[in-house]
Amino acid sequence: MGPACQVRTIRAVTDYTSITYDVSDRILTITLDRPDALNAFTVTMAEELIDAFRRASGDDEVGAVVVTGAGRAFCAGMDLTAEGNVFGLDETLEPTLDDMAVERLDDPVIRDGLRDTGGRVTLAIYDCTKPVIAAINGAAVGIGATMTLAMDVRLASERARIGFVFGRIGITPEACSTWFLPRIVGISQALEWTYTADILSADEALAGRLVKSVHAPDELLPAAYALAHRFVDGRSAVGIALTRQMMYRNSAAAHPLVAHQVDSLAIYYQSRQDGREGVQAFREKRPAEFTSRVSTDLPPFYPWQPPSP
């Protein structure tokens, strides 16, 4: 019986109010859980997502993460019903780029009054040590679309509708999407979608290479879980964590020498732990039994920079 068909024994974390955190068979499902509001994004949801992805990174029971929405939407964008500044920002500030210096980002005045909450979420996803799959089950607009860009693979339901709609309400792209989106679909396609602010069908998103595949609604999560198991079953947890971080970091480097430096260290340390078991299993023609844990066994050269504030 394949992974997607197995009975799922769930370990749930219950201290969230706008998302759920459920682990089964080494796959964490994070569900955006405000179905009566089409899972509209709030500051509370942002803080809970940041916490959930940081928790997942150190949770050895989690091999991969699947993100989806409760009900008929994935995330209908920012909740625009809030009083005052709907983005939760302090309009009394007159900030400059100096205020966004890395050493100031954790200053409560900057963090809570100036920083884009969507960007804080995508930076937490970027820092995650586990593969992340978006299972886009319905409407995903604004931050509902851009939060998925920091995820490694996006699968869509036939009912999915995706829109980078910032131009419609007079704002600019957020959630680090001007870094992620061009890398996924190319600069011309990214600009077209953000200029026009069109709502894309699942098939249009597939044609633009934003999503990997389109599924019938009841087949979306099984497909996401099956893909997640392909990523992590029989794999080194540390090897997967390093692979994810190396791919994002090195692909943005100015010269391949940067990749060579990190590749060399990663191969060196992996050859002393799970790599040794992998070679021995290959020689003995048996499945490898990898034992590394992300919580304790990441090599000393990682992280190469502090986690995003």
C-alpha positions in Angstrom: 0.0 0.0 0.0 1.6 3.3 -1.1 2.2 6.2 1.4 -0.8 8.2 0.2 -3.1 5.3 0.9 -1.9 4.5 4.4 -3.9 5.2 7.5 -2.6 8.4 8.9 -1.8 8.5 12.7 -1.7 12.1 13.5 0.2 14.0 16.2 -1.3 17.5 16.5 0.0 20.7 18.0 -3.0 22.6 19.5 -1.6 26.0 20.6 -2.5 27.8 17.3 -5.7 29.6 16.5 -5.5 30.3 12.8 -3.5 27.3 11.5 -3.3 23.6 12.4 0.0 21.6 12.8 -0.5 17.9 12.3 2.2 15.3 11.8 1.6 11.8 10.4 4.1 9.4 8.8 6.8 12.0 9.0 4.8 14.5 7.0 3.7 17.7 8.6 0.5 19.2 7.3 0.1 22.9 8.1 -3.5 24.0 7.3 -4.5 27.6 7.1 -7.6 27.4 9.2 -9.9 30.4 8.9 -12.4 28.8 6.5 -15.2 31.2 7.2 -12.9 34.0 6.1 -11.5 32.0 3.1 -8.3 31.7 5.3 -7.6 35.4 4.9 -4.1 36.3 6.2 -3.7 38.1 9.5 -0.8 39.2 11.7 -1.7 36.3 14.0 -1.6 33.9 11.2 1.8 35.3 10.2 3.2 34.8 13.7 1.8 31.3 13.9 3.3 30.3 10.5 6.7 31.7 11.5 6.6 29.6 14.7 5.4 26.5 12.9 8.2 26.5 10.3 10.8 27.1 12.9 9.3 24.3 15.0 9.3 22.0 12.0 13.0 22.7 11.3 13.9 21.2 14.7 11.2 18.5 14.8 12.9 15.2 14.0 9.4 13.6 13.5 8.9 15.9 10.5 10.5 14.9 7.3 8.6 17.2 4.9 5.9 19.8 5.1 2.7 20.1 3.1 0.8 23.4 3.3 -2.9 23.7 2.4 -6.1 25.6 3.3 -9.2 24.6 5.1 -12.5 24.7 3.2 -12.8 26.0 -0.3 -9.8 28.5 -0.3 -6.1 28.3 0.1 -5.7 31.9 1.3 -7.8 34.8 -0.1 -5.0 37.3 0.7 -4.7 39.8 3.5 -7.8 40.3 5.7 -8.8 43.8 4.6 -11.5 44.1 7.3 -9.2 45.1 10.1 -9.4 48.6 11.5 -6.6 51.1 10.9 -3.7 49.9 8.7 -4.9 46.5 7.5 -1.2 45.4 7.2 -0.6 46.0 10.9 1.9 48.8 10.2 2.7 51.9 12.2 1.8 54.9 10.0 3.5 57.4 12.3 7.0 56.2 11.2 9.0 57.8 8.4 11.4 54.9 7.7 14.4 54.8 5.4 16.6 51.9 4.1 18.8 52.5 7.2 15.9 51.4 9.4 15.9 48.1 7.5 19.5 47.3 8.3 19.9 43.6 9.4 20.9 44.6 12.9 17.7 46.6 13.3 15.2 44.0 12.0 14.5 42.5 15.5 13.9 45.9 17.0 10.2 45.7 18.1 9.5 49.1 16.5 10.8 47.9 13.2 9.6 44.3 13.4 6.1 45.1 14.5 5.5 48.5 12.9 7.5 48.4 9.6 8.4 45.0 8.4 6.2 43.2 5.9 4.5 40.3 7.7 4.4 38.2 4.6 8.1 38.6 4.1 8.7 37.4 7.6 6.7 34.3 6.8 8.6 33.6 3.6 11.9 34.1 5.2 10.9 31.5 7.9 10.0 29.1 5.1 13.3 29.9 3.3 15.2 29.0 6.5 13.3 25.7 7.0 15.4 22.6 6.9 12.6 20.4 5.5 11.2 20.2 2.0 8.0 22.2 1.7 5.1 21.5 -0.7 2.1 23.8 -1.4 -1.2 22.0 -2.0 -3.2 24.9 -3.4 -6.8 23.8 -3.0 -8.6 27.0 -4.0 -8.2 30.8 -4.2 -4.6 31.9 -3.5 -4.3 35.6 -4.1 -2.0 38.3 -2.8 -0.1 36.9 0.2 -2.0 33.6 -0.5 0.0 33.4 -3.8 3.3 34.9 -2.7 3.8 32.7 0.4 3.8 29.6 -1.8 6.8 31.0 -3.7 9.2 30.1 -0.9 7.9 26.6 -1.0 9.8 24.1 -3.0 7.0 22.7 -5.2 3.4 23.9 -5.8 0.6 21.5 -6.7 -2.8 22.9 -7.6 -6.4 21.7 -7.5 -8.5 22.2 -10.7 -10.4 24.8 -8.5 -7.3 26.8 -7.7 -7.2 30.5 -8.7 -3.9 32.3 -8.2 -3.4 36.0 -8.4 -0.6 38.5 -7.8 -3.2 41.2 -7.4 -1.3 44.0 -5.7 -1.8 46.5 -8.5 -5.5 46.3 -8.0 -5.3 47.8 -4.6 -2.4 50.2 -5.3 0.4 48.4 -3.5 3.5 46.6 -4.6 4.5 42.9 -4.4 5.5 41.7 -1.0 6.7 38.5 0.9 10.1 38.6 -0.9 8.2 37.7 -4.1 10.3 40.0 -6.3 13.2 37.6 -5.3 11.3 34.3 -5.6 8.9 34.7 -8.5 11.4 35.7 -11.3 13.6 32.7 -10.2 10.6 30.4 -10.7 8.9 31.7 -13.9 11.4 34.2 -15.3 11.5 38.0 -15.2 9.2 38.6 -18.1 6.4 36.3 -16.9 6.8 37.7 -13.3 6.4 41.2 -14.5 3.4 40.4 -16.7 1.5 38.7 -13.9 2.3 41.5 -11.4 1.5 44.3 -13.9 -1.8 42.8 -15.1 -2.8 41.5 -11.6 -4.8 38.8 -13.5 -6.4 35.9 -11.7 -4.8 32.8 -13.2 -6.6 29.5 -13.6 -4.8 26.3 -12.5 -4.0 25.5 -16.1 -2.6 29.0 -16.7 -0.4 28.6 -13.7 0.8 25.2 -15.0 1.5 26.7 -18.4 3.6 29.4 -16.7 5.5 26.8 -14.7 4.3 28.2 -11.4 2.8 24.9 -10.4 4.1 21.4 -11.0 0.8 19.7 -11.7 -3.0 20.1 -11.5 -5.2 17.6 -9.7 -8.9 16.8 -9.1 -9.8 18.3 -5.7 -10.0 15.0 -3.9 -6.6 13.9 -5.4 -4.6 17.0 -4.4 -3.5 16.1 -0.9 -2.8 12.4 -1.7 -0.6 13.7 -4.6 1.2 16.1 -2.2 1.7 13.4 0.4 3.0 10.9 -2.2 5.5 13.5 -3.5 6.6 14.3 0.1 7.3 10.7 0.8 9.3 10.5 -2.4 11.4 13.3 -1.1 12.2 11.9 2.4 11.7 8.1 2.5 15.0 6.3 2.5 16.9 9.6 2.5 19.3 11.2 5.0 17.6 13.9 7.0 20.7 15.9 7.2 21.5 15.4 3.5 18.0 16.6 2.6 18.3 19.7 4.9 21.7 20.6 3.4 20.5 20.0 -0.2 17.6 22.4 0.3 19.6 25.2 1.9 22.5 24.7 -0.6 20.3 24.9 -3.6 18.7 28.2 -2.6 21.9 29.8 -1.4 24.2 28.7 -4.1 21.9 29.4 -7.0 21.8 33.0 -6.0 25.6 33.3 -5.6 27.7 35.5 -7.9 30.2 32.7 -8.9 30.1 28.9 -8.9 33.2 28.9 -6.6 30.8 29.7 -3.8 28.9 26.5 -4.5 32.2 24.6 -4.7 33.2 25.8 -1.2 30.0 24.7 0.4 29.7 21.5 -1.7 33.2 20.4 -0.5 32.3 20.9 3.1 28.9 19.2 2.8 30.4 16.1 1.0 33.2 15.9 3.5 30.9 15.8 6.6 28.3 13.6 5.0 30.9 11.1 3.9 31.7 10.7 7.6 28.1 10.0 8.8 25.1 9.0 6.5 27.3 8.8 3.4 29.3 6.0 5.0 26.1 4.0 5.7 24.9 4.8 2.1 28.0 3.4 0.5 28.0 0.3 2.7 24.4 -0.4 1.9 25.1 0.0 -1.8 27.9 -2.5 -1.5 25.7 -5.0 0.4 22.8 -4.5 -1.9 20.4 -3.5 0.9 18.3 -0.5 1.8 20.3 2.1 3.7 19.4 2.9 7.3 20.3 6.5 7.8 20.3 7.7 11.4 21.2 11.4 11.3 19.0 14.0 13.0 18.6 17.6 11.9 18.2 18.6 15.5 21.7 17.3 16.5 23.8 16.3 13.5 24.0 19.3 11.1 27.7 19.9 10.4 29.6 22.8 12.1 29.8 24.9 9.0 26.0 25.2 8.9 24.2 27.6 9.2 26.5 29.7 7.1 24.5 32.8 8.2 22.2 33.4 11.2 18.5 32.5 10.6 16.4 35.3 9.2 15.2 37.6 11.9 
